[in-house]
């Protein structure tokens, strides 16, 4: 699974420069939100 950031400016500030990132883990929190663990190559 891959994800894309909607706000590219905010993603760049967080050092996410690629258009897509590969998701390793997707978890649902108790509040109903999802958290993602991304695979990042340096």
N, C-alpha and C positions, 0 to 999 in steps of 0.2 A: 504494500500500500504506500502511496506517496501523498504528501500534502503540499499545498501552496499557501503562502501568506497573502492575505488580501492587502494589507498595508505594507507595501514594499519599503517605505521610508523607516517605519518602526522596525521591520525585520533587519534592515541594514544597520540600524543603531545597536541591535542585539547580536551583530556579527553573523547573521544568516544572509549570505550574499547570493546563494544559488536560487534559481526559480522554484525548484522542487527538492524535497528532502525525503529520503526513505524512512518510513516508520518501522521501528523494531517492536515496540510495545504500545498498545492502546488500552487504557484503563478508564473505567467510569468511576467517578468519585461519588461519595455519599450524597452530594448536592445535585447530582445528575449531570455534571460536566465531564468532559473527557480530558485526560492528560495523555500526552504522547511522548514517547522516548524516541529520539531521532538518531539515525546513523549518520555521523559526520566524519568525513575524511579530511585530513589536514595535509 
